[in-house]
Amino acid sequence: MDRDIAVKLIRRDMSSDHAAARRFLREAKVTSKLSNPRAVTVFDFGQISEGMVYIAMELLKGRSLGALLT
C-alpha cells in the first residue's frame, strides 16, 4: 500500500473465544462500511491461519488515548 497503517489484533487467548472473535470481526465489518471524515478507514480484516483475528486500518496521527486519559 506504500503507506503506514495501524493493525488491531485481538489477544491470542481471546482469539480462541469464538464469541469474542465474532464480535471483533463484526466491528471490523461495520467499521469498513463507514464513510465519514471522523471515522477511521478500514483496509482489510480477517483471520490468519494461526487463528488470530486482525483489522488493518488507517494510521491516524495524534495523541494516544492513554496519553489523553492521563
PyMOL Python script that loads the backbone (N, CA, C, O; Angstrom):
from pymol import cmd

cmd.read_pdbstr("""\
ATOM      1  N   MET A   1       0.827  -1.198   0.000  1.00  0.00           N
ATOM      2  CA  MET A   1       0.000   0.000   0.000  1.00  0.00           C
ATOM      3  C   MET A   1       0.866   1.254   0.000  1.00  0.00           C
ATOM      4  O   MET A   1       0.393   2.356  -0.279  1.00  0.00           O
ATOM      5  N   ASP A   2       2.127   1.067   0.315  1.00  0.00           N
ATOM      6  CA  ASP A   2       3.075   2.180   0.344  1.00  0.00           C
ATOM      7  C   ASP A   2       2.627   3.300   1.285  1.00  0.00           C
ATOM      8  O   ASP A   2       2.729   4.484   0.963  1.00  0.00           O
ATOM      9  N   ARG A   3       2.131   2.897   2.447  1.00  0.00           N
ATOM     10  CA  ARG A   3       1.744   3.851   3.493  1.00  0.00           C
ATOM     11  C   ARG A   3       1.793   3.130   4.836  1.00  0.00           C
ATOM     12  O   ARG A   3       1.726   1.903   4.913  1.00  0.00           O
ATOM     13  N   ASP A   4       1.912   3.935   5.888  1.00  0.00           N
ATOM     14  CA  ASP A   4       1.862   3.360   7.232  1.00  0.00           C
ATOM     15  C   ASP A   4       0.411   3.046   7.576  1.00  0.00           C
ATOM     16  O   ASP A   4      -0.496   3.804   7.231  1.00  0.00           O
ATOM     17  N   ILE A   5       0.202   1.936   8.251  1.00  0.00           N
ATOM     18  CA  ILE A   5      -1.147   1.556   8.675  1.00  0.00           C
ATOM     19  C   ILE A   5      -1.108   1.143  10.149  1.00  0.00           C
ATOM     20  O   ILE A   5      -0.039   0.924  10.718  1.00  0.00           O
ATOM     21  N   ALA A   6      -2.261   1.046  10.735  1.00  0.00           N
ATOM     22  CA  ALA A   6      -2.405   0.522  12.091  1.00  0.00           C
ATOM     23  C   ALA A   6      -3.028  -0.865  11.990  1.00  0.00           C
ATOM     24  O   ALA A   6      -3.927  -1.093  11.180  1.00  0.00           O
ATOM     25  N   VAL A   7      -2.553  -1.776  12.807  1.00  0.00           N
ATOM     26  CA  VAL A   7      -3.114  -3.129  12.832  1.00  0.00           C
ATOM     27  C   VAL A   7      -3.622  -3.393  14.238  1.00  0.00           C
ATOM     28  O   VAL A   7      -2.875  -3.295  15.211  1.00  0.00           O
ATOM     29  N   LYS A   8      -4.889  -3.727  14.334  1.00  0.00           N
ATOM     30  CA  LYS A   8      -5.511  -4.060  15.617  1.00  0.00           C
ATOM     31  C   LYS A   8      -5.671  -5.566  15.663  1.00  0.00           C
ATOM     32  O   LYS A   8      -6.256  -6.170  14.763  1.00  0.00           O
ATOM     33  N   LEU A   9      -5.149  -6.166  16.717  1.00  0.00           N
ATOM     34  CA  LEU A   9      -5.232  -7.617  16.894  1.00  0.00           C
ATOM     35  C   LEU A   9      -6.022  -7.925  18.150  1.00  0.00           C
ATOM     36  O   LEU A   9      -5.975  -7.172  19.122  1.00  0.00           O
ATOM     37  N   ILE A  10      -6.733  -9.010  18.130  1.00  0.00           N
ATOM     38  CA  ILE A  10      -7.363  -9.491  19.349  1.00  0.00           C
ATOM     39  C   ILE A  10      -6.311 -10.370  20.038  1.00  0.00           C
ATOM     40  O   ILE A  10      -5.591 -11.113  19.372  1.00  0.00           O
ATOM     41  N   ARG A  11      -6.225 -10.289  21.337  1.00  0.00           N
ATOM     42  CA  ARG A  11      -5.239 -11.085  22.065  1.00  0.00           C
ATOM     43  C   ARG A  11      -5.368 -12.558  21.709  1.00  0.00           C
ATOM     44  O   ARG A  11      -6.465 -13.068  21.480  1.00  0.00           O
ATOM     45  N   ARG A  12      -4.231 -13.224  21.669  1.00  0.00           N
ATOM     46  CA  ARG A  12      -4.209 -14.645  21.269  1.00  0.00           C
ATOM     47  C   ARG A  12      -5.153 -15.486  22.133  1.00  0.00           C
ATOM     48  O   ARG A  12      -5.850 -16.358  21.615  1.00  0.00           O
ATOM     49  N   ASP A  13      -5.181 -15.231  23.445  1.00  0.00           N
ATOM     50  CA  ASP A  13      -6.052 -16.022  24.312  1.00  0.00           C
ATOM     51  C   ASP A  13      -7.524 -15.737  24.035  1.00  0.00           C
ATOM     52  O   ASP A  13      -8.378 -16.591  24.275  1.00  0.00           O
ATOM     53  N   MET A  14      -7.824 -14.542  23.533  1.00  0.00           N
ATOM     54  CA  MET A  14      -9.218 -14.201  23.210  1.00  0.00           C
ATOM     55  C   MET A  14      -9.620 -14.731  21.828  1.00  0.00           C
ATOM     56  O   MET A  14     -10.806 -14.915  21.553  1.00  0.00           O
ATOM     57  N   SER A  15      -8.635 -14.974  20.967  1.00  0.00           N
ATOM     58  CA  SER A  15      -8.928 -15.488  19.630  1.00  0.00           C
ATOM     59  C   SER A  15      -9.637 -16.831  19.682  1.00  0.00           C
ATOM     60  O   SER A  15     -10.433 -17.156  18.801  1.00  0.00           O
ATOM     61  N   SER A  16      -9.346 -17.606  20.713  1.00  0.00           N
ATOM     62  CA  SER A  16      -9.988 -18.921  20.828  1.00  0.00           C
ATOM     63  C   SER A  16     -11.405 -18.807  21.376  1.00  0.00           C
ATOM     64  O   SER A  16     -12.162 -19.778  21.336  1.00  0.00           O
ATOM     65  N   ASP A  17     -11.774 -17.635  21.888  1.00  0.00           N
ATOM     66  CA  ASP A  17     -13.145 -17.379  22.340  1.00  0.00           C
ATOM     67  C   ASP A  17     -13.953 -16.991  21.100  1.00  0.00           C
ATOM     68  O   ASP A  17     -13.862 -15.860  20.621  1.00  0.00           O
ATOM     69  N   HIS A  18     -14.738 -17.933  20.588  1.00  0.00           N
ATOM     70  CA  HIS A  18     -15.440 -17.718  19.322  1.00  0.00           C
ATOM     71  C   HIS A  18     -16.382 -16.522  19.366  1.00  0.00           C
ATOM     72  O   HIS A  18     -16.525 -15.824  18.362  1.00  0.00           O
ATOM     73  N   ALA A  19     -17.017 -16.272  20.483  1.00  0.00           N
ATOM     74  CA  ALA A  19     -17.926 -15.117  20.597  1.00  0.00           C
ATOM     75  C   ALA A  19     -17.133 -13.812  20.509  1.00  0.00           C
ATOM     76  O   ALA A  19     -17.568 -12.871  19.845  1.00  0.00           O
ATOM     77  N   ALA A  20     -15.986 -13.748  21.167  1.00  0.00           N
ATOM     78  CA  ALA A  20     -15.153 -12.541  21.124  1.00  0.00           C
ATOM     79  C   ALA A  20     -14.617 -12.310  19.714  1.00  0.00           C
ATOM     80  O   ALA A  20     -14.600 -11.176  19.234  1.00  0.00           O
ATOM     81  N   ALA A  21     -14.185 -13.366  19.056  1.00  0.00           N
ATOM     82  CA  ALA A  21     -13.678 -13.247  17.686  1.00  0.00           C
ATOM     83  C   ALA A  21     -14.780 -12.784  16.743  1.00  0.00           C
ATOM     84  O   ALA A  21     -14.536 -11.950  15.870  1.00  0.00           O
ATOM     85  N   ARG A  22     -15.987 -13.312  16.907  1.00  0.00           N
ATOM     86  CA  ARG A  22     -17.117 -12.883  16.062  1.00  0.00           C
ATOM     87  C   ARG A  22     -17.440 -11.405  16.275  1.00  0.00           C
ATOM     88  O   ARG A  22     -17.695 -10.680  15.313  1.00  0.00           O
ATOM     89  N   ARG A  23     -17.431 -10.952  17.549  1.00  0.00           N
ATOM     90  CA  ARG A  23     -17.686  -9.529  17.843  1.00  0.00           C
ATOM     91  C   ARG A  23     -16.624  -8.652  17.192  1.00  0.00           C
ATOM     92  O   ARG A  23     -16.941  -7.618  16.605  1.00  0.00           O
ATOM     93  N   PHE A  24     -15.368  -9.063  17.298  1.00  0.00           N
ATOM     94  CA  PHE A  24     -14.254  -8.313  16.734  1.00  0.00           C
ATOM     95  C   PHE A  24     -14.427  -8.190  15.218  1.00  0.00           C
ATOM     96  O   PHE A  24     -14.291  -7.097  14.668  1.00  0.00           O
ATOM     97  N   LEU A  25     -14.721  -9.291  14.550  1.00  0.00           N
ATOM     98  CA  LEU A  25     -14.898  -9.264  13.101  1.00  0.00           C
ATOM     99  C   LEU A  25     -16.153  -8.494  12.699  1.00  0.00           C
ATOM    100  O   LEU A  25     -16.172  -7.856  11.647  1.00  0.00           O
ATOM    101  N   ARG A  26     -17.198  -8.547  13.522  1.00  0.00           N
ATOM    102  CA  ARG A  26     -18.407  -7.754  13.253  1.00  0.00           C
ATOM    103  C   ARG A  26     -18.074  -6.265  13.337  1.00  0.00           C
ATOM    104  O   ARG A  26     -18.528  -5.475  12.510  1.00  0.00           O
ATOM    105  N   GLU A  27     -17.278  -5.886  14.342  1.00  0.00           N
ATOM    106  CA  GLU A  27     -16.817  -4.491  14.469  1.00  0.00           C
ATOM    107  C   GLU A  27     -16.068  -4.073  13.202  1.00  0.00           C
ATOM    108  O   GLU A  27     -16.296  -2.986  12.672  1.00  0.00           O
ATOM    109  N   ALA A  28     -15.184  -4.930  12.727  1.00  0.00           N
ATOM    110  CA  ALA A  28     -14.406  -4.629  11.522  1.00  0.00           C
ATOM    111  C   ALA A  28     -15.312  -4.461  10.311  1.00  0.00           C
ATOM    112  O   ALA A  28     -15.129  -3.536   9.520  1.00  0.00           O
ATOM    113  N   LYS A  29     -16.279  -5.342  10.163  1.00  0.00           N
ATOM    114  CA  LYS A  29     -17.178  -5.294   9.010  1.00  0.00           C
ATOM    115  C   LYS A  29     -18.014  -4.017   9.028  1.00  0.00           C
ATOM    116  O   LYS A  29     -18.155  -3.351   8.002  1.00  0.00           O
ATOM    117  N   VAL A  30     -18.563  -3.679  10.180  1.00  0.00           N
ATOM    118  CA  VAL A  30     -19.379  -2.465  10.297  1.00  0.00           C
ATOM    119  C   VAL A  30     -18.521  -1.228  10.049  1.00  0.00           C
ATOM    120  O   VAL A  30     -18.920  -0.330   9.307  1.00  0.00           O
ATOM    121  N   THR A  31     -17.347  -1.181  10.669  1.00  0.00           N
ATOM    122  CA  THR A  31     -16.460  -0.029  10.517  1.00  0.00           C
ATOM    123  C   THR A  31     -16.008   0.127   9.071  1.00  0.00           C
ATOM    124  O   THR A  31     -15.865   1.250   8.590  1.00  0.00           O
ATOM    125  N   SER A  32     -15.783  -0.970   8.379  1.00  0.00           N
ATOM    126  CA  SER A  32     -15.323  -0.896   6.991  1.00  0.00           C
ATOM    127  C   SER A  32     -16.365  -0.276   6.068  1.00  0.00           C
ATOM    128  O   SER A  32     -16.027   0.197   4.983  1.00  0.00           O
ATOM    129  N   LYS A  33     -17.624  -0.273   6.485  1.00  0.00           N
ATOM    130  CA  LYS A  33     -18.694   0.299   5.660  1.00  0.00           C
ATOM    131  C   LYS A  33     -18.902   1.787   5.903  1.00  0.00           C
ATOM    132  O   LYS A  33     -19.634   2.441   5.159  1.00  0.00           O
ATOM    133  N   LEU A  34     -18.262   2.331   6.942  1.00  0.00           N
ATOM    134  CA  LEU A  34     -18.428   3.747   7.258  1.00  0.00           C
ATOM    135  C   LEU A  34     -17.647   4.611   6.275  1.00  0.00           C
ATOM    136  O   LEU A  34     -16.550   4.257   5.843  1.00  0.00           O
ATOM    137  N   SER A  35     -18.233   5.736   5.939  1.00  0.00           N
ATOM    138  CA  SER A  35     -17.554   6.717   5.100  1.00  0.00           C
ATOM    139  C   SER A  35     -17.813   8.081   5.713  1.00  0.00           C
ATOM    140  O   SER A  35     -18.794   8.753   5.393  1.00  0.00           O
ATOM    141  N   ASN A  36     -16.912   8.473   6.602  1.00  0.00           N
ATOM    142  CA  ASN A  36     -17.084   9.717   7.332  1.00  0.00           C
ATOM    143  C   ASN A  36     -15.696  10.238   7.708  1.00  0.00           C
ATOM    144  O   ASN A  36     -14.833   9.452   8.098  1.00  0.00           O
ATOM    145  N   PRO A  37     -15.467  11.547   7.596  1.00  0.00           N
ATOM    146  CA  PRO A  37     -14.141  12.069   7.952  1.00  0.00           C
ATOM    147  C   PRO A  37     -13.773  11.849   9.419  1.00  0.00           C
ATOM    148  O   PRO A  37     -12.600  11.947   9.778  1.00  0.00           O
ATOM    149  N   ARG A  38     -14.746  11.558  10.261  1.00  0.00           N
ATOM    150  CA  ARG A  38     -14.475  11.328  11.675  1.00  0.00           C
ATOM    151  C   ARG A  38     -14.342   9.844  12.019  1.00  0.00           C
ATOM    152  O   ARG A  38     -14.221   9.484  13.190  1.00  0.00           O
ATOM    153  N   ALA A  39     -14.364   8.996  11.011  1.00  0.00           N
ATOM    154  CA  ALA A  39     -14.238   7.548  11.226  1.00  0.00           C
ATOM    155  C   ALA A  39     -12.977   7.047  10.521  1.00  0.00           C
ATOM    156  O   ALA A  39     -12.640   7.506   9.429  1.00  0.00           O
ATOM    157  N   VAL A  40     -12.301   6.122  11.144  1.00  0.00           N
ATOM    158  CA  VAL A  40     -11.091   5.539  10.568  1.00  0.00           C
ATOM    159  C   VAL A  40     -11.469   4.688   9.351  1.00  0.00           C
ATOM    160  O   VAL A  40     -12.541   4.083   9.311  1.00  0.00           O
ATOM    161  N   THR A  41     -10.573   4.651   8.362  1.00  0.00           N
ATOM    162  CA  THR A  41     -10.779   3.829   7.172  1.00  0.00           C
ATOM    163  C   THR A  41     -10.200   2.437   7.412  1.00  0.00           C
ATOM    164  O   THR A  41      -9.031   2.304   7.777  1.00  0.00           O
ATOM    165  N   VAL A  42     -11.005   1.414   7.212  1.00  0.00           N
ATOM    166  CA  VAL A  42     -10.555   0.022   7.352  1.00  0.00           C
ATOM    167  C   VAL A  42     -10.166  -0.486   5.970  1.00  0.00           C
ATOM    168  O   VAL A  42     -10.961  -0.421   5.032  1.00  0.00           O
ATOM    169  N   PHE A  43      -8.928  -0.997   5.847  1.00  0.00           N
ATOM    170  CA  PHE A  43      -8.436  -1.511   4.573  1.00  0.00           C
ATOM    171  C   PHE A  43      -8.654  -3.006   4.429  1.00  0.00           C
ATOM    172  O   PHE A  43      -8.908  -3.491   3.326  1.00  0.00           O
ATOM    173  N   ASP A  44      -8.558  -3.740   5.526  1.00  0.00           N
ATOM    174  CA  ASP A  44      -8.670  -5.200   5.466  1.00  0.00           C
ATOM    175  C   ASP A  44      -8.951  -5.724   6.865  1.00  0.00           C
ATOM    176  O   ASP A  44      -8.620  -5.075   7.857  1.00  0.00           O
ATOM    177  N   PHE A  45      -9.557  -6.890   6.941  1.00  0.00           N
ATOM    178  CA  PHE A  45      -9.751  -7.570   8.220  1.00  0.00           C
ATOM    179  C   PHE A  45      -9.933  -9.045   7.942  1.00  0.00           C
ATOM    180  O   PHE A  45     -10.289  -9.439   6.831  1.00  0.00           O
ATOM    181  N   GLY A  46      -9.688  -9.853   8.947  1.00  0.00           N
ATOM    182  CA  GLY A  46      -9.862 -11.280   8.751  1.00  0.00           C
ATOM    183  C   GLY A  46      -9.208 -12.079   9.847  1.00  0.00           C
ATOM    184  O   GLY A  46      -8.909 -11.576  10.930  1.00  0.00           O
ATOM    185  N   GLN A  47      -8.995 -13.340   9.533  1.00  0.00           N
ATOM    186  CA  GLN A  47      -8.408 -14.276  10.489  1.00  0.00           C
ATOM    187  C   GLN A  47      -7.263 -14.982   9.796  1.00  0.00           C
ATOM    188  O   GLN A  47      -7.429 -15.501   8.693  1.00  0.00           O
ATOM    189  N   ILE A  48      -6.085 -15.006  10.440  1.00  0.00           N
ATOM    190  CA  ILE A  48      -4.942 -15.696   9.852  1.00  0.00           C
ATOM    191  C   ILE A  48      -4.994 -17.173  10.224  1.00  0.00           C
ATOM    192  O   ILE A  48      -5.761 -17.576  11.098  1.00  0.00           O
ATOM    193  N   SER A  49      -4.188 -17.958   9.565  1.00  0.00           N
ATOM    194  CA  SER A  49      -4.257 -19.413   9.752  1.00  0.00           C
ATOM    195  C   SER A  49      -4.008 -19.851  11.188  1.00  0.00           C
ATOM    196  O   SER A  49      -4.501 -20.899  11.605  1.00  0.00           O
ATOM    197  N   GLU A  50      -3.252 -19.068  11.950  1.00  0.00           N
ATOM    198  CA  GLU A  50      -2.988 -19.414  13.353  1.00  0.00           C
ATOM    199  C   GLU A  50      -4.180 -19.106  14.255  1.00  0.00           C
ATOM    200  O   GLU A  50      -4.152 -19.415  15.446  1.00  0.00           O
ATOM    201  N   GLY A  51      -5.228 -18.497  13.695  1.00  0.00           N
ATOM    202  CA  GLY A  51      -6.448 -18.240  14.462  1.00  0.00           C
ATOM    203  C   GLY A  51      -6.625 -16.815  14.943  1.00  0.00           C
ATOM    204  O   GLY A  51      -7.727 -16.433  15.336  1.00  0.00           O
ATOM    205  N   MET A  52      -5.552 -16.007  14.921  1.00  0.00           N
ATOM    206  CA  MET A  52      -5.684 -14.628  15.379  1.00  0.00           C
ATOM    207  C   MET A  52      -6.489 -13.812  14.376  1.00  0.00           C
ATOM    208  O   MET A  52      -6.378 -14.013  13.166  1.00  0.00           O
ATOM    209  N   VAL A  53      -7.300 -12.890  14.890  1.00  0.00           N
ATOM    210  CA  VAL A  53      -8.076 -12.008  14.020  1.00  0.00           C
ATOM    211  C   VAL A  53      -7.466 -10.608  14.058  1.00  0.00           C
ATOM    212  O   VAL A  53      -6.877 -10.204  15.061  1.00  0.00           O
ATOM    213  N   TYR A  54      -7.613  -9.877  12.960  1.00  0.00           N
ATOM    214  CA  TYR A  54      -6.968  -8.575  12.828  1.00  0.00           C
ATOM    215  C   TYR A  54      -7.850  -7.595  12.051  1.00  0.00           C
ATOM    216  O   TYR A  54      -8.764  -7.989  11.327  1.00  0.00           O
ATOM    217  N   ILE A  55      -7.550  -6.320  12.223  1.00  0.00           N
ATOM    218  CA  ILE A  55      -8.120  -5.247  11.415  1.00  0.00           C
ATOM    219  C   ILE A  55      -6.939  -4.379  10.981  1.00  0.00           C
ATOM    220  O   ILE A  55      -6.181  -3.905  11.827  1.00  0.00           O
ATOM    221  N   ALA A  56      -6.775  -4.167   9.680  1.00  0.00           N
ATOM    222  CA  ALA A  56      -5.764  -3.256   9.145  1.00  0.00           C
ATOM    223  C   ALA A  56      -6.486  -1.968   8.776  1.00  0.00           C
ATOM    224  O   ALA A  56      -7.425  -1.977   7.980  1.00  0.00           O
ATOM    225  N   MET A  57      -6.038  -0.858   9.363  1.00  0.00           N
ATOM    226  CA  MET A  57      -6.763   0.398   9.177  1.00  0.00           C
ATOM    227  C   MET A  57      -5.816   1.569   9.026  1.00  0.00           C
ATOM    228  O   MET A  57      -4.605   1.463   9.217  1.00  0.00           O
ATOM    229  N   GLU A  58      -6.415   2.677   8.678  1.00  0.00           N
ATOM    230  CA  GLU A  58      -5.703   3.944   8.543  1.00  0.00           C
ATOM    231  C   GLU A  58      -4.978   4.279   9.842  1.00  0.00           C
ATOM    232  O   GLU A  58      -5.531   4.118  10.930  1.00  0.00           O
ATOM    233  N   LEU A  59      -3.737   4.746   9.720  1.00  0.00           N
ATOM    234  CA  LEU A  59      -2.970   5.177  10.877  1.00  0.00           C
ATOM    235  C   LEU A  59      -3.212   6.666  11.069  1.00  0.00           C
ATOM    236  O   LEU A  59      -2.903   7.470  10.189  1.00  0.00           O
ATOM    237  N   LEU A  60      -3.755   7.025  12.201  1.00  0.00           N
ATOM    238  CA  LEU A  60      -4.042   8.425  12.499  1.00  0.00           C
ATOM    239  C   LEU A  60      -2.941   9.007  13.361  1.00  0.00           C
ATOM    240  O   LEU A  60      -2.452   8.352  14.282  1.00  0.00           O
ATOM    241  N   LYS A  61      -2.559  10.210  13.072  1.00  0.00           N
ATOM    242  CA  LYS A  61      -1.545  10.909  13.857  1.00  0.00           C
ATOM    243  C   LYS A  61      -2.241  11.644  14.994  1.00  0.00           C
ATOM    244  O   LYS A  61      -3.373  12.102  14.839  1.00  0.00           O
ATOM    245  N   GLY A  62      -1.581  11.755  16.116  1.00  0.00           N
ATOM    246  CA  GLY A  62      -2.143  12.485  17.239  1.00  0.00           C
ATOM    247  C   GLY A  62      -1.801  11.822  18.545  1.00  0.00           C
ATOM    248  O   GLY A  62      -0.995  10.893  18.592  1.00  0.00           O
ATOM    249  N   ARG A  63      -2.415  12.299  19.604  1.00  0.00           N
ATOM    250  CA  ARG A  63      -2.161  11.752  20.930  1.00  0.00           C
ATOM    251  C   ARG A  63      -2.893  10.431  21.094  1.00  0.00           C
ATOM    252  O   ARG A  63      -3.985  10.235  20.560  1.00  0.00           O
ATOM    253  N   SER A  64      -2.277   9.541  21.834  1.00  0.00           N
ATOM    254  CA  SER A  64      -2.916   8.262  22.110  1.00  0.00           C
ATOM    255  C   SER A  64      -4.021   8.446  23.146  1.00  0.00           C
ATOM    256  O   SER A  64      -4.023   9.428  23.888  1.00  0.00           O
ATOM    257  N   LEU A  65      -4.937   7.523  23.194  1.00  0.00           N
ATOM    258  CA  LEU A  65      -5.998   7.567  24.181  1.00  0.00           C
ATOM    259  C   LEU A  65      -5.404   7.515  25.589  1.00  0.00           C
ATOM    260  O   LEU A  65      -5.877   8.202  26.494  1.00  0.00           O
ATOM    261  N   GLY A  66      -4.359   6.689  25.768  1.00  0.00           N
ATOM    262  CA  GLY A  66      -3.699   6.604  27.070  1.00  0.00           C
ATOM    263  C   GLY A  66      -3.135   7.949  27.508  1.00  0.00           C
ATOM    264  O   GLY A  66      -3.267   8.332  28.670  1.00  0.00           O
ATOM    265  N   ALA A  67      -2.502   8.670  26.576  1.00  0.00           N
ATOM    266  CA  ALA A  67      -1.952   9.994  26.897  1.00  0.00           C
ATOM    267  C   ALA A  67      -3.070  10.980  27.226  1.00  0.00           C
ATOM    268  O   ALA A  67      -2.951  11.786  28.148  1.00  0.00           O
ATOM    269  N   LEU A  68      -4.131  10.905  26.476  1.00  0.00           N
ATOM    270  CA  LEU A  68      -5.269  11.804  26.715  1.00  0.00           C
ATOM    271  C   LEU A  68      -5.904  11.551  28.081  1.00  0.00           C
ATOM    272  O   LEU A  68      -6.266  12.498  28.779  1.00  0.00           O
ATOM    273  N   LEU A  69      -6.042  10.292  28.466  1.00  0.00           N
ATOM    274  CA  LEU A  69      -6.652   9.955  29.758  1.00  0.00           C
ATOM    275  C   LEU A  69      -5.759  10.333  30.932  1.00  0.00           C
ATOM    276  O   LEU A  69      -6.244  10.637  32.022  1.00  0.00           O
ATOM    277  N   THR A  70      -4.438  10.311  30.697  1.00  0.00           N
ATOM    278  CA  THR A  70      -3.502  10.681  31.758  1.00  0.00           C
ATOM    279  C   THR A  70      -3.531  12.166  31.951  1.00  0.00           C
ATOM    280  O   THR A  70      -2.813  12.692  32.801  1.00  0.00           O
TER     281      THR A  70
END
""", "prot")
cmd.dss("prot")
cmd.show_as("cartoon", "prot")
cmd.util.cbc("prot")
cmd.orient("prot")
